[in-house]
Amino acid sequence: MTTYHSTRSRNESLTSKQAILEGIAHDGGLFVRDDVAAGAPSLGALMAGTYQDRAKLVLGHLLDDFTAEEITSCVDAAYGDNFDSPAVTPVSPCGDDWTLELWHGPTSAFKDVALQMLPQLMRVSRAGDGRNVMIVTATSGDTGKAALEGFADVPGTGVTVFYPHGKVSDVQRLQMATQRGNNVAVCAIEGNFDDAQTEVKRIFADAALRDRLGEENVVLSSANSINVGRLVPQVTYYFDAYAQLASAGALKVGDAIDFCVPTGNFGDVLAGYYAKLMGLPVRTLVVASNANDVLTDFIATGTYDRRRPFHKTISPSMDILVSSNLERLLFYLSEGDCDLVASLMADLAEKGAYTIPPALLERLHATFACGRSSDEDTRATIRSTWEEHGVLLDPHTAVARHVLEQRPADGTCRVVLSTASPYKFSADVLAALGHDTAGMGGFACMDALEELSHTTAPAALSALRSAPERFGDVVAVDGMNAYVEDKAKELLA
């Protein structure tokens, strides 16, 4: 059985069930296994069957202390009629390239693929241990709602979500503020996503808080992609996209493929790297950034420097300057050098920047490419994609499409990951299509976008206009710790 340990040391050795419940290692690192490829199912096996069949193979490989029966029960519970497409994540043509639609779940964002699964994995992992779990999550817009939806009213589980006040779309805020469930809490913070994420990591590292909650029979865990149970389910849709394209005749099994991923916290694109390590013939993973282009600069130069202005953009889920999952990539690029990873993370914390050795940069460039899209570029891409292809894009997907369009096509199959329904960002999409949205509320924009495009907004988004708001708390960053402790006692009493 494969064990997991921190990216920064091998002091802990945990099963995948234990790693999922812990969320983050005690030294602040992220849980990884040493060899992702060893024992992986064959590419041929992963091409057969349905999305659910592929998910069972991927999860069974990466989480191998789960029994086949446990994996099957998790997959069957996670991927059913809660997705509005039988394909779960369908691939559709867009010009000469392809779009992987990851937003057919209950919250209309790609996070659903993992956050409908994570509660199931936690359910199995917790069996018989008798502890309650408080999920603590920072969100730049989509993770929060997907976590709330996935864990709402799950017995023995509480959920606390923090989001940056005034820095998510109206629909994203309403999705969280109106969340049903007796075990959920939502709170805005006075700061940006990086402030929220950094403080959540401090909360997990707070031994005194951990001890106090332990006395209340509560353990902290995370629904962010720092949790390996959040990351692993995302690997499936890379294999599934490839299988769909092979079935459609767009490629032959064994052909190379490129994916372009709009990226903030690096989890979505890292899942593609896991798929490559497991044998998917990925040629290039293109990392697409908005004006918060710290990842673009890192991939180009090997220097990660978060000491730069923070930009509020029309693609808010990517407004991130500290990309947590990059730490896992550094572990694999360095061939498991925990000391190097720990040193780089210390430099980031203390100096705000680090530079990887030349050998790592060379390995990085063997798989990863990058590009950036300004808000102006993003708006232009939304408009041109609609006018030329009749396809509506949300601002995050448009970032990736713009970046991909700057790269010359050479006949290799290319896929853009579409991470959210355009209706989550109706005002920005409508404005990009040339309509004056002055004085229009979010739902007026949603209605106008339906009329313009002759498409229909997801029912769950449209229904927000009549849903009562339940949550309006706002705290300073240094109040997050106390908020979590209070909510753990309140929701898990």
MOZITA-V314792 format. One record per residue. N is the residue number from 1. RES is the residue in one small letter. PSI is psi in whole degrees, -180 to 180 (none if undefined). NEAR is the number of other ideal C-beta (glycine too) atoms within 10 Angstrom. Layout:
n,res,psi,near
N,RES,PSI,NEAR
N,RES,PSI,NEAR
This chain:
n,res,psi,near
1,m,132,6
2,t,141,16
3,t,160,17
4,y,149,24
5,h,175,22
6,s,152,26
7,t,-19,25
8,r,-9,22
9,s,169,16
10,r,28,11
11,n,-31,12
12,e,143,17
13,s,107,11
14,l,151,18
15,t,167,17
16,s,-34,24
17,k,-44,21
18,q,-40,16
19,a,-38,27
20,i,-41,26
21,l,-36,21
22,e,-38,22
23,g,-57,26
24,i,146,24
25,a,155,23
26,h,-23,14
27,d,6,16
28,g,-7,20
29,g,176,23
30,l,147,25
31,f,134,25
32,v,160,21
33,r,152,17
34,d,-40,14
35,d,104,11
36,v,-28,20
37,a,-33,11
38,a,122,11
39,g,9,10
40,a,146,20
41,p,153,16
42,s,157,11
43,l,-38,17
44,g,-43,10
45,a,-36,13
46,l,-11,25
47,m,-16,16
48,a,151,11
49,g,-154,14
50,t,177,15
51,y,-45,23
52,q,-39,16
53,d,-43,16
54,r,-39,25
55,a,-40,28
56,k,-40,20
57,l,-45,21
58,v,-49,28
59,l,-39,26
60,g,-32,17
61,h,-49,20
62,l,-22,23
63,l,67,26
64,d,4,16
65,d,-5,16
66,f,137,21
67,t,163,11
68,a,-38,9
69,e,-39,9
70,e,-44,20
71,i,-43,22
72,t,-43,16
73,s,-37,15
74,c,-47,25
75,v,-44,25
76,d,-35,13
77,a,-31,14
78,a,-37,26
79,y,88,24
80,g,-135,12
81,d,4,6
82,n,-13,15
83,f,138,20
84,d,7,14
85,s,133,12
86,p,-21,12
87,a,-10,14
88,v,-61,26
89,t,79,26
90,p,151,18
91,v,134,22
92,s,151,12
93,p,149,12
94,c,96,20
95,g,-134,14
96,d,-6,9
97,d,-173,17
98,w,154,23
99,t,127,23
100,l,109,25
101,e,108,23
102,l,16,26
103,w,29,27
104,h,11,21
105,g,-173,28
106,p,-20,17
107,t,9,29
108,s,34,27
109,a,159,26
110,f,-21,31
111,k,-23,33
112,d,-34,26
113,v,-39,28
114,a,-35,31
115,l,-2,30
116,q,-22,24
117,m,-41,24
118,l,-44,28
119,p,-33,23
120,q,-42,23
121,l,-39,27
122,m,-38,26
123,r,-47,17
124,v,-40,17
125,s,-32,23
126,r,-10,21
127,a,119,10
128,g,-5,4
129,d,-14,13
130,g,-1,8
131,r,153,14
132,n,152,20
133,v,130,24
134,m,114,24
135,i,124,26
136,v,125,28
137,t,136,27
138,a,143,29
139,t,143,27
140,s,7,24
141,g,-49,29
142,d,-37,28
143,t,-40,28
144,g,-52,30
145,k,-42,32
146,a,-38,28
147,a,-44,30
148,l,-44,29
149,e,-40,25
150,g,-35,27
151,f,-1,23
152,a,125,16
153,d,20,11
154,v,124,18
155,p,139,8
156,g,15,16
157,t,135,22
158,g,158,26
159,v,125,28
160,t,124,28
161,v,132,26
162,f,135,29
163,y,155,26
164,p,122,24
165,h,125,16
166,g,9,11
167,k,23,21
168,v,165,25
169,s,162,23
170,d,-43,17
171,v,-42,26
172,q,-44,24
173,r,-44,23
174,l,-36,19
175,q,-39,27
176,m,-43,26
177,a,-23,19
178,t,8,18
179,q,132,23
180,r,169,12
181,g,143,16
182,n,0,8
183,n,21,22
184,v,151,24
185,a,141,24
186,v,135,24
187,c,130,21
188,a,153,22
189,i,151,24
190,e,86,15
191,g,-168,19
192,n,-177,23
193,f,-41,29
194,d,-38,22
195,d,-44,19
196,a,-45,27
197,q,-41,24
198,t,-42,17
199,e,-36,22
200,v,-41,26
201,k,-38,19
202,r,-38,15
203,i,-43,23
204,f,-30,21
205,a,-2,14
206,d,98,16
207,a,-36,8
208,a,-43,8
209,l,-43,18
210,r,-42,15
211,d,-42,9
212,r,-43,14
213,l,-34,21
214,g,-35,12
215,e,-23,7
216,e,9,15
217,n,37,11
218,v,135,20
219,v,142,18
220,l,144,24
221,s,174,22
222,s,150,24
223,a,2,29
224,n,166,25
225,s,0,25
226,i,-24,27
227,n,125,26
228,v,-26,24
229,g,-18,29
230,r,-36,28
231,l,-48,24
232,v,-43,24
233,p,-24,26
234,q,-19,26
235,v,-34,27
236,t,-43,29
237,y,-16,28
238,y,-48,31
239,f,-40,23
240,d,-41,28
241,a,-44,26
242,y,-43,28
243,a,-41,21
244,q,-42,21
245,l,-37,20
246,a,-42,18
247,s,-34,12
248,a,-6,11
249,g,11,7
250,a,-21,16
251,l,166,17
252,k,146,9
253,v,126,14
254,g,-21,9
255,d,152,15
256,a,157,13
257,i,147,24
258,d,143,20
259,f,137,30
260,c,124,29
261,v,122,27
262,p,124,32
263,t,135,30
264,g,-64,29
265,n,0,25
266,f,3,23
267,g,-43,25
268,d,-46,26
269,v,-31,27
270,l,-36,25
271,a,-35,28
272,g,-35,27
273,y,-40,24
274,y,-43,22
275,a,-40,28
276,k,-45,21
277,l,-31,17
278,m,0,23
279,g,-1,16
280,l,130,21
281,p,64,14
282,v,125,18
283,r,-54,17
284,t,137,20
285,l,112,23
286,v,119,26
287,v,117,28
288,a,126,31
289,s,156,26
290,n,-152,30
291,a,-22,21
292,n,77,25
293,d,36,22
294,v,-35,22
295,l,-38,25
296,t,-46,20
297,d,-39,16
298,f,-48,26
299,i,-35,22
300,a,-38,16
301,t,-22,12
302,g,-1,17
303,t,125,13
304,y,120,23
305,d,106,16
306,r,0,18
307,r,78,9
308,r,164,14
309,p,145,7
310,f,129,18
311,h,133,14
312,k,118,13
313,t,178,21
314,i,0,25
315,s,70,30
316,p,-26,25
317,s,-10,29
318,m,7,28
319,d,76,23
320,i,138,24
321,l,-13,22
322,v,103,20
323,s,96,26
324,s,-42,23
325,n,-12,23
326,l,-28,25
327,e,-39,23
328,r,-40,24
329,l,-41,22
330,l,-38,20
331,f,-47,22
332,y,-38,19
333,l,-32,23
334,s,9,19
335,e,42,11
336,g,28,16
337,d,89,16
338,c,-36,19
339,d,-41,10
340,l,-45,18
341,v,-45,25
342,a,-40,18
343,s,-43,13
344,l,-41,24
345,m,-33,20
346,a,-41,13
347,d,-41,14
348,l,-43,17
349,a,-40,13
350,e,-38,9
351,k,-18,11
352,g,5,14
353,a,159,16
354,y,161,20
355,t,130,15
356,i,155,20
357,p,155,14
358,p,-36,9
359,a,-37,11
360,l,-38,19
361,l,-39,18
362,e,-43,12
363,r,-37,17
364,l,-46,19
365,h,-17,14
366,a,-24,10
367,t,-35,16
368,f,139,19
369,a,177,20
370,c,167,21
371,g,167,22
372,r,158,20
373,s,124,30
374,s,166,15
375,d,-38,19
376,e,-44,11
377,d,-42,20
378,t,-45,28
379,r,-42,21
380,a,-36,15
381,t,-39,23
382,i,-46,29
383,r,-46,17
384,s,-35,17
385,t,-37,23
386,w,-47,19
387,e,-35,11
388,e,-30,10
389,h,-7,14
390,g,29,11
391,v,126,19
392,l,132,21
393,l,144,28
394,d,168,28
395,p,-27,29
396,h,-47,34
397,t,-37,34
398,a,-34,34
399,v,-48,34
400,a,-41,31
401,r,-41,27
402,h,-46,28
403,v,-43,27
404,l,-38,23
405,e,-20,20
406,q,-11,12
407,r,132,14
408,p,135,5
409,a,142,13
410,d,19,8
411,g,-14,8
412,t,138,12
413,c,131,21
414,r,135,20
415,v,129,26
416,v,131,29
417,l,119,28
418,s,114,29
419,t,-10,28
420,a,153,28
421,s,140,26
422,p,-22,29
423,y,-11,25
424,k,-15,31
425,f,47,32
426,s,-42,28
427,a,-45,22
428,d,-38,24
429,v,-45,29
430,l,-43,23
431,a,-40,19
432,a,-27,27
433,l,4,19
434,g,11,11
435,h,140,15
436,d,116,8
437,t,9,18
438,a,130,6
439,g,-1,6
440,m,133,17
441,g,171,13
442,g,-39,21
443,f,-29,19
444,a,-39,15
445,c,-39,22
446,m,-45,27
447,d,-42,17
448,a,-36,17
449,l,-37,21
450,e,-46,15
451,e,-41,9
452,l,-45,15
453,s,-11,18
454,h,34,7
455,t,173,13
456,t,133,9
457,a,146,22
458,p,137,18
459,a,-38,9
460,a,-32,18
461,l,-44,20
462,s,-36,16
463,a,-14,11
464,l,-24,19
465,r,-23,14
466,s,5,8
467,a,136,14
468,p,140,7
469,e,132,13
470,r,-24,14
471,f,132,16
472,g,15,9
473,d,144,14
474,v,129,11
475,v,160,17
476,a,160,12
477,v,-40,16
478,d,0,11
479,g,-1,16
480,m,-40,23
481,n,-51,18
482,a,-36,11
483,y,-44,19
484,v,-45,25
485,e,-43,19
486,d,-43,13
487,k,-33,20
488,a,-42,24
489,k,-37,15
490,e,-46,11
491,l,-21,19
492,l,19,18
493,a,none,8
